[in-house]
Amino acid sequence: MSLTPIIMPQLGESIAEATIIDLLVPQGESVTAGQDIIEVETQKATMNVTAPCDGVIDAYIVEIGESYAVGDVLGQVESDAVSAQSDQTSAPTASQATSQPKQSRQESKQPGSKQPTPAPASAESSFSVVKPTIKGLPVPAHFVGAQYMSPRMKARMYELGLREADLAGIAGSGAGGRLTIQDFEKFLTQLEQARLTQASSMRVAVADAMRRSWTRPLATVGTPVKLDPLLSHRAKLNPKPGPALFAIRALAIALSENSATAGRLIGNKIAHPASIDIGFAVEAEDGVLVPVIRNADNTSVTSMVETYNNLVNSARLRKLPANATGGSIATVTNFGTFGLTWATPIPLPEQTLVLGLGAGRKVPFWDESTSSFVPVTEAQLTLSFDHRVLDGGAAGRLLTRINELMTHPQQL
C-alpha cells in the first residue's frame, strides 16, 4: 500500500489559489484515476480536482470555504500501486507532506482563525512528492488588494452593493496578494464599527460616472490665457456673459473646425459628433449637473446668455428639463469660481474632452514694446482628454486654438 497526495493543480495561467467548495467523494470510498473528487472555485470559474490514481480516499486535510494555493496537499489516496507522478521523486514522511505546503498559507491567515487539522498518519506511511506545475506564483507580486477576486467574492460584493473600487484600500492576505473572503469579512466588520451616513443619489451617480470614466487612459495639458481683452469686451455688452460662456463658445468653434478631436473611439473607428453640443458643469447640492447648450458653434456668445443663465438656475434647483441634459460632446468647467488656479477635471464617460478654466490673477508680463513688465490678468486653461483619441500634440493644438479665440473675444 502507498499513499499518494492530492495536489491543488494549476487551474489556469493566472490562477494562484482556489477555494474548496465541496468534497465530491466521501472519505473511505473508492476512486479511479482522473475522477472528480473535489470541487473548487477560482476567480474565473468553478472547476474540479481529480484523483491522482486508483484507490481509496484515505483522508482530506482541507476545510470547505478555505482557500489553498497551487501545489498545496489537499488530501491523500491509498492505492496498491505507486502513483506514476512519483516515478522521479523521493517519498518524505506523511507529517512533512502535510505541514510543509501549508506553512506559507498559515502565515497569511488572520490570527485566531481556525485551521484544518491534518489527518493522522502511521510512521510507515508516506506520500509521493509531486512537483507543482508552476515556478513561483503566476500572480504578479505588485497586483494586490482587489485585483483578483473569486466569483463567490464578487457575488457577495454585488449583493451588498459594493464594487472593486470600494475595496481598493484593503491589503489581501491570499496568494499573490489576492483579497480573500476572510479579508472581505474583516473589512465588513470594521465598517460596521465606523460612523456611516447615507450617500445621496446624486453622489452615487457622480461616483459611478467617474468610475466608468477612469477606465480610460486620461491626460491633461494646460496653458495660461490673458483675460484682459475678454474682460474689456465683456464690459461693453449687456447683458454681460460670464467668462465660462466665452470658453464654451471658443471650444465649440475649435471643435467645429476638426470634429475628430471630440470623436469617440469605438473599436477601431472614430465616431464623429453629429452636432457641437457643449455641456458645462454646475455645482448642485452634493453633486454636479451638466446642462447642455445645443449647436454652440452656430450661436454667438450674446445669444447664449439668456439660455445659459436659465440653465444655471434650473441646475442649481435640480429642475433641468429632459432636453437640456445628455448628448453633449465635451464639457466646460469653471473651477476658478472656487478660487482654484489649476485642476485636472475628468471628462464624462461618454465624452472625450473637458475644458477647465481657472481663476484670474494679476501677474507680471514682459512687454517687448516697452521693455518692461506690465500687469495682466491671467488664468489657466486646462484640457483633459482621452489619450486613446488624442495625443499631446493634437490636444496642445486644440488648446492653443481655444486660447487664441478667447484673446479675440469679438470673434465669439
Stockholm file with secondary structure:
# STOCKHOLM 1.0

chainA/1-412         MSLTPIIMPQLGESIAEATIIDLLVPQGESVTAGQDIIEVETQKATMNVTAPCDGVIDAYIVEIGESYAVGDVLGQVESDAVSAQSDQTSAPTASQATSQPKQSRQESKQPGSKQPTPAPASAESSFSVVKPTIKGLPVPAHFVGAQYMSPRMKARMYELGLREADLAGIAGSGAGGRLTIQDFEKFLTQLEQARLTQASSMRVAVADAMRRSWTRPLATVGTPVKLDPLLSHRAKLNPKPGPALFAIRALAIALSENSATAGRLIGNKIAHPASIDIGFAVEAEDGVLVPVIRNADNTSVTSMVETYNNLVNSARLRKLPANATGGSIATVTNFGTFGLTWATPIPLPEQTLVLGLGAGRKVPFWDESTSSFVPVTEAQLTLSFDHRVLDGGAAGRLLTRINELMTHPQQL
#=GR chainA/1-412 SS CEEEEEECCCCSTTCCEEEEEEESSCTTCEECTTCEEEEEECSSCEEEEECSSSEEEEEECCCTTCEEETTCEEEEEEESSCCGGGTTSCCCBHHHHHHTTTHHHHHHSCTTCCCCCCCCCCTTCBBCCCCCSCSSCSSCTTCCBTTSCCHHHHHHHHHTTCCGGGGTTCCCCSGGGBCCHHHHHHHHHHHHTSCCCCCCHHHHHHHHHHHHHTTSCEEEEEEEEECHHHHHHHHTCSSCCCHHHHHHHHHHHHHHHCGGGGCEEETTEEECCSSCCEEECEEETTEEECBEETTGGGSCHHHHHHHHHHHHHHHHTTCCCGGGBSCCSEEEECGGGGTCSCCCCCCCTTCSEEEEECCCEEEEEEETTTTEEEEEEEEEEEEEEETTTCCHHHHHHHHHHHHHHHTSGGGC
#=GC SS_cons         CEEEEEECCCCSTTCCEEEEEEESSCTTCEECTTCEEEEEECSSCEEEEECSSSEEEEEECCCTTCEEETTCEEEEEEESSCCGGGTTSCCCBHHHHHHTTTHHHHHHSCTTCCCCCCCCCCTTCBBCCCCCSCSSCSSCTTCCBTTSCCHHHHHHHHHTTCCGGGGTTCCCCSGGGBCCHHHHHHHHHHHHTSCCCCCCHHHHHHHHHHHHHTTSCEEEEEEEEECHHHHHHHHTCSSCCCHHHHHHHHHHHHHHHCGGGGCEEETTEEECCSSCCEEECEEETTEEECBEETTGGGSCHHHHHHHHHHHHHHHHTTCCCGGGBSCCSEEEECGGGGTCSCCCCCCCTTCSEEEEECCCEEEEEEETTTTEEEEEEEEEEEEEEETTTCCHHHHHHHHHHHHHHHTSGGGC
//
